């Protein structure tokens, strides 16, 4: 082959095919790209890039040229003696085909457009002999001269592309297998060992975190997490997100009961500049910021009816519309909802939309209250005390068996949140190395606190604590807002919270 010069069609053909060899990743990519390069430099009518099975007389045809009836069709064909002889001695073949010679159907269609020259190129593949079969129309001086050196170079470049794709295919297969094994081992490990922020010693909580939560995490369905305030619904939601395929994406939490009613829609769905007084710039809501991840709607029962309508649209259509906006926005967010309220009763009273309730309640999950899982108290106490002691810079005090018994005997209307507050107060009031609990804690039966015995005058602290506990029980643990304990007691929310902190509630 004569030396190639710039603008030489031979050089351009080899350079273009070299690009295919470097950048091709899969067999279909190689076949499509190589056919395109060859068709732009040669009168290509048919291109077959196949792998011969030594036990069969057939080969896989991966591509049909532009003149074929079914381009890119995968099937099996007989390449004929030309390809077989090229494979036998490893030498390229270039043979004009007489008009009278019978050919397979695909080659016959190629020859119907005029004289055909067949080119067979033996290829070296890692998994056995392969070949490239070209059917060319009439050759003119405008095309590269198909000399043996050029045919050999074409075969080597296609062999490199084939080897490259084969290596990448093996790597991809091993990578998928490794990811699958890693996921399986990680699931088994997570089922056997819970993270530090999950304390589950009771049978109910162990079943929840080791069986139910991993099952829900593998799906992308909406989950309604129910339970009293302070039971750990947020921990359950975080665990579902951490085990899901969205774990590398955002996990955002919003307490719907803490949102001012006039700003609920703006907070959740965002607003455009100038949508209302004070909207000086565009704002992205929680749904936009959680795109690709998970959004926990805590206390979803406190959403106003207007916001419930928009939330239903997000769940059904996957679209939001900013306040003051005109164009719907697509969002991909998994919604987890949590509530301590009786949504069924709210639906019956018209305070919660029935269609939204059924859309949220795809998979209801109930977190049991702390009084129903006393085994968790013994596991929670040292963990909480260690965290609190680290915060104030002291060694955690020792917890006696009597103190544990009193903790187990308490009703815990505030659940884990109340336990944390009681332990924090006890830690501050225990200068020694033994934890000293408030005198009134755990005195009496498990269950709601009762009035003092006849003839005994209760202290102000006892009366305050009993009154607040009764209000919390009546309000389902809700502190403020409509139907909250603060409003029931005629106190400001901040005053109620201050009193509860002083009382260790």
Residue pairs with C-beta under 8 A, 6 or more apart in sequence:
1 10
1 145
1 147
1 149
1 150
4 10
4 11
4 14
5 11
8 144
9 41
9 142
9 143
9 144
10 144
10 145
10 150
12 41
13 37
13 38
13 41
13 42
13 144
13 150
13 154
14 150
14 153
14 154
14 157
16 37
16 40
16 41
17 34
17 37
17 38
17 154
17 157
17 158
18 157
19 37
20 30
20 33
20 34
20 37
20 157
20 161
21 157
21 158
21 160
21 161
21 164
22 164
23 33
24 30
24 33
24 34
24 161
24 164
24 165
25 164
25 165
25 168
26 165
26 168
26 169
27 49
27 62
27 162
27 165
27 169
28 62
28 72
29 165
30 49
30 158
30 161
30 162
30 165
31 47
31 49
31 62
31 63
32 63
32 72
34 47
34 49
34 132
34 158
34 161
35 44
35 47
35 49
35 63
35 65
38 44
38 47
38 134
39 47
39 65
39 66
41 143
41 144
42 134
42 136
42 143
42 144
43 136
43 137
43 138
43 139
43 143
44 65
44 66
44 134
44 135
44 136
44 137
45 65
45 66
45 67
45 110
45 111
45 113
45 116
45 135
45 136
45 137
46 64
46 65
46 67
46 68
46 106
46 107
46 109
46 110
46 133
46 134
46 135
47 63
47 64
47 65
47 132
47 133
47 134
47 135
48 59
48 61
48 62
48 63
48 64
48 77
48 79
48 106
48 131
48 132
48 133
48 134
49 62
49 63
49 130
49 131
49 132
49 133
49 158
50 59
50 60
50 61
50 62
50 79
50 130
50 131
50 132
50 133
51 59
51 60
51 125
51 127
51 128
51 129
51 130
52 59
52 79
52 83
52 87
52 128
52 129
52 130
52 131
53 59
53 128
54 128
54 129
57 78
58 76
58 77
58 78
59 76
59 77
59 78
59 79
59 83
59 131
60 74
60 76
61 73
61 74
61 75
61 76
61 77
61 106
62 74
63 71
63 72
64 70
64 71
64 72
64 73
64 106
65 71
65 110
65 135
67 109
67 110
67 113
68 106
68 109
68 110
69 109
77 104
77 106
78 104
79 104
79 120
79 131
79 133
80 103
80 104
80 107
82 93
82 95
82 118
82 120
82 133
83 93
83 120
83 131
83 133
85 93
85 120
86 92
86 93
86 120
86 121
86 122
86 131
87 122
87 129
87 131
90 122
91 122
92 119
92 120
92 121
92 122
92 148
92 151
92 152
92 154
92 155
93 118
93 119
93 120
94 117
94 118
94 119
94 146
94 151
95 117
95 118
96 115
96 116
96 117
96 118
97 103
97 107
97 111
97 115
97 116
97 117
97 118
99 111
99 115
102 108
103 111
107 116
107 118
107 135
110 116
110 135
111 135
113 137
114 137
114 138
115 137
115 138
116 135
116 136
116 137
117 135
117 136
117 137
117 139
118 133
118 134
118 135
118 136
119 132
119 133
119 134
119 135
119 136
119 146
119 151
120 131
120 132
120 133
120 134
121 131
121 132
121 133
121 134
121 151
121 154
121 155
121 158
122 129
122 130
122 131
122 155
123 129
123 130
123 131
123 132
123 155
123 158
123 159
123 162
124 130
124 159
124 162
124 163
125 159
125 162
125 163
125 166
126 163
126 166
126 167
127 166
130 159
130 162
132 154
132 155
132 158
139 146
144 150
187 214
187 243
190 214
190 243
191 210
191 211
191 214
194 200
194 209
194 210
195 239
195 242
196 383
197 235
197 238
198 209
198 235
198 239
199 205
199 376
199 379
199 380
199 383
200 206
200 208
200 209
200 210
200 376
200 379
201 375
201 376
201 378
201 379
202 368
202 373
202 374
202 375
202 376
203 375
204 368
204 372
204 373
205 368
205 373
205 376
208 236
208 365
208 367
209 236
209 239
212 365
213 236
213 239
213 240
213 243
214 243
216 223
216 240
216 363
216 365
217 239
217 240
217 241
217 242
217 243
217 244
218 243
218 244
220 244
220 245
220 334
221 362
221 363
222 315
222 334
222 335
222 336
222 337
222 359
222 360
222 362
222 363
223 237
223 240
223 336
223 337
223 362
223 363
223 364
223 365
224 300
224 337
224 338
224 339
224 343
224 360
224 361
224 362
224 363
224 364
224 365
225 233
225 236
225 237
225 336
225 337
225 338
225 339
225 365
225 366
225 367
226 233
226 338
226 339
226 340
226 364
226 365
226 366
226 367
227 233
227 338
227 340
227 366
227 367
227 368
227 369
228 340
228 369
228 413
228 415
228 476
228 477
229 340
229 414
229 415
229 417
229 476
229 477
229 478
230 370
230 414
230 415
230 416
230 417
230 418
230 477
231 367
231 368
231 369
231 370
231 415
231 416
232 367
232 415
232 416
233 298
233 338
233 367
234 253
234 296
234 298
234 338
236 365
236 367
237 253
237 294
237 296
237 336
237 338
238 251
238 296
240 294
240 336
241 247
241 251
241 293
241 294
241 334
241 336
242 251
244 294
244 334
246 292
246 293
246 294
246 334
249 290
249 291
249 292
249 293
249 294
250 289
250 290
250 291
250 292
250 293
250 294
251 290
251 293
251 294
251 296
252 286
252 289
252 290
252 293
252 294
252 295
252 296
253 295
253 296
253 298
254 267
254 268
254 286
254 295
254 296
254 297
254 298
255 298
255 299
256 264
256 297
256 298
256 299
256 300
256 301
256 302
256 303
257 298
257 299
257 302
257 478
257 481
258 299
259 267
261 304
264 303
264 304
264 306
264 307
265 271
265 306
265 307
265 310
265 323
266 275
266 276
266 279
266 283
266 285
266 323
267 285
267 286
268 285
268 286
268 287
268 307
268 310
268 311
269 285
269 287
269 288
269 310
269 314
269 320
269 321
269 322
269 323
270 282
270 283
270 284
270 285
270 287
270 288
270 320
270 322
270 323
270 325
271 279
271 282
271 283
271 285
271 322
271 323
271 324
271 325
272 279
272 282
272 322
272 323
272 324
272 325
273 279
273 280
273 281
273 282
273 324
274 324
275 322
275 323
275 324
275 325
276 323
276 324
279 323
279 324
282 322
283 322
285 320
285 322
286 295
287 295
287 314
287 320
287 331
287 333
288 320
288 329
288 331
290 331
290 333
291 331
291 332
291 333
292 332
292 333
293 333
293 334
294 333
294 334
294 335
294 336
295 333
295 334
295 335
295 336
296 336
296 337
296 338
297 303
297 311
297 335
297 336
297 337
297 338
298 338
298 339
299 338
299 339
299 340
299 341
299 478
300 337
300 338
300 339
300 360
301 339
301 340
301 341
301 343
301 346
301 352
302 341
302 481
303 311
305 351
305 353
308 352
308 353
308 356
309 353
310 320
310 321
311 356
312 353
312 355
312 356
312 359
313 319
313 320
314 320
314 331
314 333
314 335
315 335
315 356
315 359
315 360
316 359
317 328
318 330
318 331
318 332
319 328
319 329
319 330
319 331
320 328
320 329
320 331
321 327
321 328
321 329
322 329
335 360
337 360
340 476
340 477
340 478
341 476
342 476
343 352
343 357
343 361
344 357
346 352
347 353
347 354
347 357
369 412
369 415
370 376
370 377
370 412
370 415
370 416
370 419
371 411
371 412
371 446
371 447
374 408
377 404
377 407
377 408
377 419
378 404
378 408
380 416
380 419
381 399
381 404
381 407
381 419
381 423
382 396
382 399
384 419
384 420
384 423
385 396
385 397
385 399
385 423
385 427
385 435
386 396
388 396
388 420
388 423
388 424
388 427
389 395
389 396
389 397
389 427
392 427
392 428
395 433
397 427
397 430
397 432
397 433
397 434
397 435
398 433
398 434
398 435
399 434
399 435
400 434
400 435
403 435
403 437
405 442
406 437
406 441
406 442
406 443
407 419
407 437
407 441
407 442
408 442
408 446
409 442
409 443
409 444
409 445
409 446
410 441
410 442
410 446
411 446
411 447
411 448
411 449
412 418
412 419
413 448
413 469
413 472
413 473
413 477
414 421
414 472
414 477
414 505
418 505
421 500
421 501
421 504
421 505
422 437
422 438
422 441
422 504
422 505
423 435
424 504
425 438
425 501
425 504
426 435
426 436
426 437
426 438
426 504
427 435
429 436
430 436
438 504
440 461
440 462
440 465
441 504
444 450
448 469
448 470
448 473
449 465
449 466
449 469
449 470
451 458
451 466
452 458
452 462
458 466
461 503
464 499
464 503
465 503
465 505
467 489
468 485
468 489
468 496
468 499
468 500
468 503
468 505
469 505
471 485
471 488
471 489
472 478
472 479
472 485
474 485
474 488
475 483
475 484
475 485
475 488
478 484
478 485
479 485
479 486
479 493
479 496
479 497
480 486
480 487
480 493
480 496
481 487
484 493
485 496
486 492
486 493
486 495
486 496
489 496
491 499
